[in-house]
Amino acid sequence: MTFSLTARCTRTGQVGAAIASSSPAVAARCAYVRAGVGAACTQNVTDPRLGPWLLDLLAAGAGAADAVAHTVATEPLVAWRQLTAVGVSGAPAAYSGEHALGAHAQVVGADCVAAGNLLAHPDVPQAMVDAFTARPERPLAHRLLDGLAAALAAGGEAGPVHSAGLLLADAAPWPVTDLRVDWTEGDPVAELAALWQLWEPQQDSYLQRALAPDLAPSYGVPGDL
């Protein structure tokens, strides 16, 4: 019911995740990022506790492969889960339990990992990784959205996709981008891309309002928070 792309940018230090599903509000339950630590997704009969748990392990110094392996070894219901993890360095990692739904697959790239279940075709994760790596000069968010679009072009899920999300962490101790399409009868990936086009030029100003409000743009304009 879900496909995701978890990644880092070696140029900027950003980490991020992009995800889409036939289920509602997929990003609220499945995608997690932490500045200076990494990104993780937990999907397929989701346990939302596992995303923060993977990030805690990464923060404690484990590599992504060790974090995933430790989770697999200690989580009693892990056979129903699909996990991905990317640290700020080292190889990404993924796991698909024996009860992963339908056609499922995972592909680990140099700086990213893609996974999906109930896919229209097992090649969907590879299409995501190929799209992400095709243009390394692009900002991380653009490359993550490229991955989601490539997943749909490769067939996406076996059924219609209804929700999508994009999360990015940078230097600030909170996600600098957290965009979600929680439900639509249209194309949530296209709607998410439109949200990013709206958000991208404002992202830095909202960060400045938090960290240096005296230097931030004047208040009183539409959209101020």
KALINTA-V181777 format. One record per helix or strand. SS is the DSSP state (h for helix, s for strand). FROM is the first residue (numbers start at 1). TO is the last residue. If there is no record, write none. Layout:
SS,FROM,TO / SS,FROM,TO
This chain:
s,2,8 / s,15,21 / h,26,30 / s,31,34 / s,38,43 / h,49,59 / h,64,74 / h,78,80 / s,82,87 / s,93,96 / s,105,108 / s,112,117 / s,119,119 / h,124,134 / h,140,153 / s,157,157 / s,163,169 / s,175,181 / h,188,200 / h,203,211 / h,213,215
